[in-house]
Amino acid sequence: MVELPTEQMGPVVNRLRRAQGQLAGVLRMIDEGRDCQDIVTQLAAVSRALDRAGFAIIATGLKQCLAESGGVENLDTQAMEKLFLSLA
């Protein structure tokens, strides 16, 4: 298990907060009866923001694994592949 360094998670947290705001906006749009195309466009933006945050977390975790485990030879590639595929 890899613990992510809190000091490196700032940009990820910011991205997630923006996605949270975008998602709140999508809910408002639905409540207001806005156009379907506008809602789907905003929902797609939320999805991309979440994907990018997920990939940033995985990349940080991978970097941490490589630094702590002594290199790529000791990396659990199946676990990392599973993480990447969970976002696919």
Backbone as CSV, one residue per row, in Angstrom:
resi,resn,N_x,N_y,N_z,CA_x,CA_y,CA_z,C_x,C_y,C_z
1,MET,0.847,-1.185,0.000,0.000,0.000,0.000,0.886,1.240,0.000
2,VAL,0.527,2.204,-0.795,1.310,3.423,-0.915,0.534,4.582,-0.302
3,GLU,1.182,5.267,0.594,0.576,6.474,1.156,1.053,7.661,0.334
4,LEU,0.104,8.460,-0.103,0.448,9.608,-0.938,0.867,10.775,-0.061
5,PRO,1.962,11.423,-0.432,2.412,12.581,0.347,1.422,13.740,0.221
6,THR,0.933,14.190,1.349,-0.087,15.241,1.379,0.378,16.493,0.656
7,GLU,1.642,16.837,0.809,2.144,18.067,0.198,2.128,18.009,-1.330
8,GLN,2.078,16.818,-1.912,2.024,16.685,-3.369,0.596,16.584,-3.896
9,MET,-0.368,16.524,-3.015,-1.756,16.344,-3.422,-2.501,17.663,-3.612
10,GLY,-1.863,18.791,-3.363,-2.514,20.097,-3.510,-3.181,20.304,-4.858
11,PRO,-2.459,20.102,-5.961,-3.091,20.285,-7.276,-4.250,19.314,-7.523
12,VAL,-4.141,18.108,-7.015,-5.215,17.127,-7.182,-6.445,17.572,-6.396
13,VAL,-6.223,18.014,-5.170,-7.340,18.489,-4.348,-8.016,19.679,-5.014
14,ASN,-7.226,20.596,-5.575,-7.799,21.750,-6.281,-8.646,21.300,-7.470
15,ARG,-8.142,20.330,-8.210,-8.883,19.819,-9.375,-10.194,19.177,-8.924
16,LEU,-10.147,18.428,-7.832,-11.357,17.784,-7.314,-12.365,18.813,-6.800
17,ARG,-11.875,19.882,-6.212,-12.799,20.937,-5.750,-13.473,21.631,-6.930
18,ARG,-12.708,21.839,-7.998,-13.309,22.420,-9.204,-14.361,21.476,-9.768
19,ALA,-14.052,20.177,-9.792,-15.017,19.190,-10.285,-16.259,19.170,-9.405
20,GLN,-16.062,19.332,-8.114,-17.199,19.381,-7.187,-18.091,20.583,-7.515
21,GLY,-17.474,21.716,-7.797,-18.231,22.903,-8.181,-18.952,22.709,-9.503
22,GLN,-18.264,22.069,-10.453,-18.894,21.799,-11.746,-20.086,20.862,-11.581
23,LEU,-19.944,19.861,-10.724,-21.035,18.924,-10.504,-22.228,19.618,-9.843
24,ALA,-21.949,20.511,-8.917,-23.032,21.301,-8.308,-23.733,22.125,-9.385
25,GLY,-22.949,22.642,-10.325,-23.531,23.396,-11.440,-24.425,22.535,-12.314
26,VAL,-24.018,21.290,-12.539,-24.836,20.365,-13.329,-26.163,20.125,-12.621
27,LEU,-26.127,19.920,-11.318,-27.362,19.707,-10.560,-28.282,20.923,-10.638
28,ARG,-27.689,22.122,-10.551,-28.487,23.355,-10.694,-29.121,23.433,-12.067
29,MET,-28.340,23.083,-13.087,-28.857,23.130,-14.455,-30.052,22.200,-14.618
30,ILE,-29.963,21.029,-14.020,-31.082,20.076,-14.090,-32.289,20.651,-13.372
31,ASP,-32.069,21.199,-12.175,-33.172,21.792,-11.410,-33.835,22.941,-12.165
32,GLU,-33.044,23.672,-12.939,-33.557,24.821,-13.685,-34.170,24.411,-15.023
33,GLY,-34.059,23.120,-15.362,-34.636,22.661,-16.623,-33.847,23.111,-17.835
34,ARG,-32.543,23.236,-17.689,-31.700,23.697,-18.796,-31.646,22.672,-19.921
35,ASP,-31.140,23.103,-21.041,-31.033,22.299,-22.248,-30.154,21.067,-22.014
36,CYS,-30.586,19.942,-22.555,-29.894,18.668,-22.410,-28.438,18.747,-22.889
37,GLN,-28.213,19.394,-24.014,-26.868,19.483,-24.572,-25.937,20.234,-23.618
38,ASP,-26.432,21.314,-23.019,-25.618,22.072,-22.068,-25.270,21.231,-20.843
39,ILE,-26.252,20.469,-20.364,-26.037,19.624,-19.193,-24.998,18.544,-19.492
40,VAL,-25.146,17.894,-20.632,-24.215,16.823,-20.994,-22.808,17.381,-21.195
41,THR,-22.694,18.562,-21.775,-21.388,19.197,-21.958,-20.714,19.435,-20.611
42,GLN,-21.457,19.946,-19.651,-20.896,20.181,-18.319,-20.569,18.869,-17.609
43,LEU,-21.411,17.879,-17.787,-21.170,16.578,-17.178,-19.896,15.946,-17.741
44,ALA,-19.672,16.115,-19.023,-18.447,15.612,-19.650,-17.222,16.319,-19.066
45,ALA,-17.341,17.612,-18.803,-16.232,18.359,-18.195,-15.924,17.831,-16.794
46,VAL,-16.965,17.512,-16.035,-16.777,16.938,-14.698,-16.068,15.596,-14.817
47,SER,-16.497,14.780,-15.748,-15.905,13.463,-15.945,-14.419,13.576,-16.287
48,ARG,-14.065,14.489,-17.183,-12.660,14.685,-17.553,-11.844,15.158,-16.357
49,ALA,-12.407,16.052,-15.558,-11.691,16.556,-14.380,-11.430,15.424,-13.388
50,LEU,-12.409,14.562,-13.188,-12.234,13.429,-12.281,-11.200,12.447,-12.818
51,ASP,-11.250,12.181,-14.126,-10.260,11.288,-14.734,-8.849,11.837,-14.550
52,ARG,-8.681,13.115,-14.806,-7.356,13.722,-14.667,-6.866,13.678,-13.226
53,ALA,-7.762,13.892,-12.290,-7.387,13.799,-10.877,-6.972,12.364,-10.548
54,GLY,-7.715,11.401,-11.054,-7.376,9.999,-10.816,-6.023,9.637,-11.389
55,PHE,-5.750,10.075,-12.612,-4.454,9.789,-13.227,-3.318,10.483,-12.478
56,ALA,-3.567,11.683,-11.988,-2.545,12.390,-11.216,-2.248,11.646,-9.913
57,ILE,-3.280,11.110,-9.287,-3.084,10.340,-8.063,-2.276,9.076,-8.361
58,ILE,-2.634,8.384,-9.435,-1.899,7.173,-9.801,-0.451,7.500,-10.136
59,ALA,-0.218,8.569,-10.877,1.146,8.950,-11.240,1.974,9.271,-9.997
60,THR,1.370,9.969,-9.043,2.070,10.288,-7.806,2.363,9.013,-7.023
61,GLY,1.388,8.114,-6.981,1.590,6.843,-6.296,2.668,6.005,-6.953
62,LEU,2.694,6.002,-8.272,3.714,5.257,-9.006,5.101,5.815,-8.705
63,LYS,5.212,7.111,-8.725,6.492,7.761,-8.410,6.927,7.394,-6.997
64,GLN,5.990,7.417,-6.069,6.277,7.085,-4.675,6.717,5.625,-4.560
65,CYS,6.018,4.732,-5.253,6.372,3.300,-5.237,7.790,3.081,-5.741
66,LEU,8.107,3.736,-6.836,9.442,3.576,-7.416,10.518,4.094,-6.473
67,ALA,10.244,5.190,-5.813,11.225,5.774,-4.895,11.409,4.898,-3.660
68,GLU,10.301,4.370,-3.120,10.369,3.608,-1.875,10.801,2.160,-2.087
69,SER,10.399,1.556,-3.193,10.646,0.123,-3.372,12.005,-0.175,-3.993
70,GLY,12.712,0.849,-4.386,14.031,0.610,-4.953,14.031,0.423,-6.454
71,GLY,12.997,0.809,-7.122,13.008,0.755,-8.575,11.904,-0.093,-9.164
72,VAL,11.915,-0.150,-10.467,10.845,-0.787,-11.226,10.800,-2.302,-11.005
73,GLU,11.930,-2.914,-10.645,11.962,-4.367,-10.459,11.017,-4.817,-9.348
74,ASN,10.835,-3.991,-8.346,10.010,-4.348,-7.195,8.575,-3.836,-7.293
75,LEU,8.244,-3.186,-8.363,6.918,-2.592,-8.533,5.876,-3.671,-8.817
76,ASP,4.740,-3.603,-8.155,3.642,-4.537,-8.387,2.893,-4.070,-9.632
77,THR,3.321,-4.569,-10.783,2.766,-4.089,-12.048,1.297,-4.467,-12.206
78,GLN,0.890,-5.598,-11.670,-0.526,-5.983,-11.773,-1.405,-5.015,-10.991
79,ALA,-0.945,-4.607,-9.822,-1.725,-3.657,-9.028,-1.811,-2.309,-9.747
80,MET,-0.703,-1.858,-10.329,-0.709,-0.576,-11.043,-1.598,-0.653,-12.280
81,GLU,-1.535,-1.783,-13.005,-2.388,-1.952,-14.183,-3.861,-1.911,-13.779
82,LYS,-4.185,-2.544,-12.677,-5.569,-2.545,-12.199,-6.027,-1.122,-11.874
83,LEU,-5.150,-0.329,-11.263,-5.496,1.068,-10.964,-5.763,1.855,-12.251
84,PHE,-4.871,1.721,-13.237,-5.065,2.440,-14.493,-6.364,2.003,-15.173
85,LEU,-6.627,0.708,-15.184,-7.837,0.210,-15.856,-9.105,0.624,-15.119
86,SER,-9.010,0.853,-13.831,-10.206,1.291,-13.104,-10.680,2.653,-13.577
87,LEU,-9.808,3.428,-14.204,-10.192,4.741,-14.738,-10.571,4.692,-16.209
88,ALA,-10.349,3.552,-16.837,-10.616,3.433,-18.276,-12.089,3.296,-18.557
